[in-house]
Structure formats: structure tokens, C-alpha cells
Amino acid sequence: MVTRIGGQRRKTRSMMSKQRRSRGKLSMRAYLQKLEPGQKVALKTEPSVQRGTYFRRFHGKVGLVSKKLGTCYEVLIKDGNKEKRLIVHPVHLKVVS
């Protein structure tokens, strides 16, 4: 068998990279945002913050905030027919109205 080399962020060159003009400091507003349980959020990785990120398959999915766990949030998403729970830092979440 062939073993794969690399970790969670392999093959994510374009997905987890920023545009040239948006590089630099990240906004504190996104970092410190407060979310309520039941709120709809979209998963969008902030590449400059590696902690609290999710697996690349879930990039762009929309889910519901379930509860707060420390500084992160538990988000419920549908992956096929299964409902999955992700623990995500608020920097990687965008509110969907």
C-alpha cells in the first residue's frame, strides 16, 4: 500500500490562502465575535489562524451553532446523510442571514 504524505492542510494551496491585499493583520471584530445557539454560520477558513480550524472537506458548508465550548463554538453540519459536530474558532465562522 502507498502511504500518503502530509497532514490536514495538504492540497489546500488556493483554498487556505489569502488574496494579496487582504494579508496582514486580521480583524479583531471577527476574532471576538459572539454567536448565539441556533444561529446560521458559514465555514470559511482564516488562513492566518491555524488553531480551531476544521477539516478541508467542510470548507464552505453552512451549519448551526449548537453551543459555546471555551473560546470556540460547536457547529452542526450535514455531511451527506449524517449530522456532524465540529468545534470551530469564531475567526473561521461567518454569520449567514
KETIZA-7456 format. One record per residue: residue number from 1; chain; z, x, y of N, C-alpha, C in turn. Coordinates in Angstrom, 1 decimal. Atoms other than C-alpha are relative to their C-alpha. Example, Ala and Ser with C-alpha at 12.3 -4.5 7.8 and 13.67 -1.06 7.14 Angstrom:
<atoms>
   i ch    n_Z    n_X    n_Y   ca_Z   ca_X   ca_Y    c_Z    c_X    c_Y
   1  A    0.0    0.9   -1.2    7.8   12.3   -4.5    0.0    0.9    1.2
   2  A    0.0   -0.9   -1.1    7.1   13.7   -1.1    0.8   -0.8    1.1
</atoms>
This chain:
<atoms>
   i ch    n_Z    n_X    n_Y   ca_Z   ca_X   ca_Y    c_Z    c_X    c_Y
   1  A    0.0    0.8   -1.2    0.0    0.0    0.0    0.0    0.9    1.3
   2  A    0.1   -0.6   -1.2   -0.7    1.0    3.5    1.2   -0.5    0.9
   3  A   -1.1    0.4   -0.8    2.4    1.1    5.8   -0.5    0.0    1.5
   4  A    0.3    0.1   -1.4    2.0    0.0    9.4    0.8    0.9    0.9
   5  A   -0.7   -0.9   -0.9    2.9    2.5   12.1    0.2   -0.7    1.3
   6  A   -0.3    0.6   -1.3    4.6    1.2   15.2    1.1   -1.0   -0.1
   7  A   -1.1    1.0   -0.1    7.1   -1.3   16.4   -0.4   -1.3    0.5
   8  A    0.2    1.3   -0.5    7.4   -4.6   18.1   -1.1   -0.1    1.0
   9  A    0.9    0.0   -1.1    5.2   -3.7   21.0   -1.4    0.6   -0.3
  10  A    1.3   -0.6    0.3    2.2   -2.3   19.1   -1.1   -1.1    0.3
  11  A    1.2    0.8   -0.3   -1.2   -3.7   20.1    0.3   -1.0    1.2
  12  A   -0.4    0.9   -1.1    0.2   -5.1   23.4   -0.4    0.6    1.3
  13  A    0.4   -0.7   -1.2   -1.6   -2.9   25.9   -0.3   -0.9    1.2
  14  A    0.4    0.9   -1.1   -3.1   -5.7   28.0    1.0   -1.1    0.2
  15  A   -0.9    1.1   -0.1   -0.6   -8.4   27.2    1.3    0.4    0.8
  16  A   -1.2   -0.4   -0.6    2.5   -6.5   28.3   -0.2    1.1    1.0
  17  A    0.1   -1.0   -1.1    1.2   -4.5   31.2   -0.2   -0.8    1.3
  18  A    0.1    0.6   -1.3    1.3   -5.4   34.9   -1.3    0.3    0.7
  19  A    1.1   -0.3   -0.8   -1.5   -5.6   37.4    0.4    1.1    1.0
  20  A   -0.3   -1.2   -0.9   -1.7   -2.6   39.8    0.8   -0.4    1.2
  21  A   -0.7    0.3   -1.3   -0.5   -4.4   42.9    1.4   -0.6   -0.3
  22  A   -1.3    0.6    0.3    2.5   -6.0   41.1    1.0    0.9   -0.6
  23  A   -0.9   -1.0    0.5    4.0   -2.8   39.9    1.1    0.3    1.0
  24  A   -1.1   -0.3   -0.9    7.3   -1.6   41.3    1.2   -0.8   -0.3
  25  A   -1.2    0.8    0.2   10.5   -3.5   41.9   -0.3   -1.4   -0.5
  26  A    0.2    1.4    0.5   10.9   -6.8   40.1    0.9   -0.8    0.9
  27  A   -0.7    0.9   -0.9   12.2   -9.8   42.0    1.4   -0.3   -0.6
  28  A   -1.4    0.3    0.4   16.0  -10.4   41.8    0.1   -1.5   -0.3
  29  A    0.0    1.4    0.2   15.2  -14.1   42.0   -0.3   -0.4   -1.4
  30  A    0.3    0.3    1.4   13.6  -14.1   38.6    1.1    0.6   -1.0
  31  A   -1.0   -0.6    0.8   16.3  -11.8   37.2    1.3   -0.8   -0.1
  32  A   -1.3    0.7   -0.1   19.2  -14.0   38.3   -0.2   -1.5    0.0
  33  A    0.3    1.5   -0.1   17.6  -17.5   37.9    1.0   -0.7   -1.0
  34  A   -0.9    0.9    0.8   19.8  -20.3   36.5   -0.8   -1.1   -0.6
  35  A    0.7    1.0    0.7   18.4  -22.6   33.9    0.9   -1.0   -0.6
  36  A   -0.8    1.0    0.6   19.7  -25.9   32.6   -0.5   -0.3   -1.4
  37  A    0.4    0.4    1.3   19.7  -27.1   29.0   -0.9   -1.2    0.1
  38  A    1.0    1.1    0.0   16.7  -29.3   28.3   -1.2    0.3    1.0
  39  A    1.1   -0.3   -1.0   14.5  -27.6   31.0   -1.1    0.7   -0.8
  40  A    1.1   -0.6    0.6   11.0  -26.6   30.0   -0.3    1.3    0.7
  41  A    0.3   -1.4   -0.5   10.1  -22.9   30.3   -1.2    0.5   -0.8
  42  A    1.1   -0.7    0.6    7.0  -20.8   29.6    0.5    1.4   -0.3
  43  A   -0.3   -1.4    0.4    7.4  -17.4   27.8   -1.0    0.9    0.6
  44  A    0.9   -1.0   -0.6    5.9  -14.7   30.0    0.7    1.3    0.1
  45  A   -0.7   -1.3    0.0    7.0  -11.1   29.4   -0.1    0.7    1.3
  46  A    0.0   -0.9   -1.1    8.1   -9.0   32.3    0.1    1.4   -0.6
  47  A    0.1   -1.3    0.7    7.0   -5.5   31.1    1.0    1.0    0.4
  48  A   -0.9   -1.0   -0.4    9.4   -3.6   33.2    1.4   -0.1   -0.5
  49  A   -1.3    0.3    0.6   12.4   -5.1   31.4   -0.2   -0.2   -1.5
  50  A    0.3    0.1    1.4   12.4   -4.4   27.7    1.1   -0.8   -0.8
  51  A   -1.1    0.7    0.7   15.8   -6.0   26.8   -0.2   -1.5    0.1
  52  A    0.1    1.4    0.0   15.9   -9.6   25.9   -1.4   -0.6   -0.1
  53  A    1.4    0.5    0.2   12.2   -9.9   25.1   -0.2   -0.6   -1.4
  54  A    0.2    0.7    1.3   10.7  -11.8   22.2   -1.2    0.7   -0.7
  55  A    1.2   -0.6    0.7    8.0  -11.0   19.6   -1.3   -0.5    0.6
  56  A    1.2    0.3   -0.7    4.5  -10.9   20.9   -0.8   -1.2   -0.4
  57  A    0.6    1.2    0.4    3.3  -13.8   18.9    0.3   -1.3    0.9
  58  A   -0.4    1.1   -0.8    5.2  -16.2   21.1   -0.3    0.1    1.5
  59  A    0.4   -0.2   -1.4    3.7  -14.9   24.4   -0.8   -1.2    0.5
  60  A    0.8    1.1   -0.6    2.5  -17.9   26.5    0.4   -1.3   -0.5
  61  A   -0.4    1.3    0.5    4.3  -20.6   24.5    1.0   -0.7    1.0
  62  A   -0.9    0.8   -0.9    6.3  -23.4   26.2    1.1   -0.5   -0.9
  63  A   -1.2    0.5    0.8    9.8  -24.3   24.9    1.0   -0.6    0.9
  64  A   -1.1    0.6   -0.6   13.0  -26.0   25.8    1.2    0.9    0.0
  65  A   -1.3   -0.8    0.0   16.2  -24.2   26.9    1.0   -0.8   -0.7
  66  A   -1.0    0.6    0.8   18.9  -25.0   24.4    1.4    0.2    0.6
  67  A   -1.3   -0.3   -0.6   21.9  -23.2   25.8    0.0    1.4    0.5
  68  A   -0.1   -1.3   -0.5   23.1  -20.1   27.5    0.9    0.9   -0.9
  69  A   -0.8   -0.9    0.8   24.3  -17.1   25.5    0.2    1.3    0.8
  70  A   -0.2   -1.2   -0.8   25.8  -14.4   27.7   -0.9   -0.1    1.2
  71  A    0.9    0.0   -1.1   23.2  -13.4   30.2   -1.4   -0.6   -0.4
  72  A    1.3    0.5    0.5   20.3  -14.7   28.0    0.1   -1.5   -0.3
  73  A    0.1    1.4    0.4   19.1  -18.2   27.0   -0.6   -0.2   -1.3
  74  A    0.6    0.4    1.3   18.4  -19.8   23.7   -1.1   -1.0    0.2
  75  A    1.2    0.9   -0.3   14.9  -21.3   23.8   -0.6   -0.5   -1.4
  76  A    0.6    0.6    1.2   13.5  -23.7   21.1   -1.5   -0.1    0.2
  77  A    1.5    0.1   -0.1    9.7  -23.4   20.5   -0.5   -0.5   -1.4
  78  A    0.7    0.4    1.3    7.3  -24.8   17.9   -0.9    1.1   -0.4
  79  A    0.9   -1.0    0.5    5.6  -22.3   15.8   -0.6   -0.6   -1.3
  80  A    0.6    0.7    1.1    3.2  -24.2   13.5    0.8   -1.3   -0.1
  81  A   -0.8    1.2    0.2    5.4  -26.9   12.0    1.5    0.3    0.1
  82  A   -1.4   -0.4    0.0    8.7  -25.0   12.3    0.4    0.1    1.5
  83  A   -0.6   -0.2   -1.3   11.0  -25.0   15.3    0.8    1.3   -0.1
  84  A   -0.7   -1.3    0.0   12.3  -21.5   16.1    0.8    0.1    1.2
  85  A   -0.9   -0.3   -1.1   15.1  -20.3   18.3   -0.1    1.4    0.4
  86  A    0.1   -1.4   -0.5   14.6  -17.3   20.5    1.0    0.2    1.0
  87  A   -1.0   -0.4   -1.0   17.2  -15.5   22.5   -0.8    0.9    1.0
  88  A    0.9   -0.6   -1.0   15.4  -14.5   25.8    0.7    0.2    1.3
  89  A   -0.5   -0.3   -1.3   16.4  -12.9   29.0   -0.7   -0.8    1.0
  90  A    0.7    0.9   -1.0   15.7  -15.1   32.1   -1.1    0.6    0.7
  91  A    1.1   -0.6   -0.6   13.3  -12.5   33.5   -1.3   -0.4   -0.7
  92  A    1.2    0.3    0.7   10.8  -13.4   30.8   -0.3   -1.5   -0.1
  93  A    0.2    1.5    0.1   11.1  -17.2   31.4   -0.5   -0.5    1.4
  94  A    0.6    0.7   -1.2    9.0  -19.2   34.0    0.2   -1.5   -0.2
  95  A   -0.2    1.5    0.0   10.0  -22.8   34.8   -1.3   -0.7    0.1
  96  A    1.2    0.9    0.1    7.3  -25.4   33.9    0.5   -1.3    0.5
  97  A   -0.4    1.3   -0.5    7.5  -28.6   35.9   -0.8   -1.1   -0.7
</atoms>
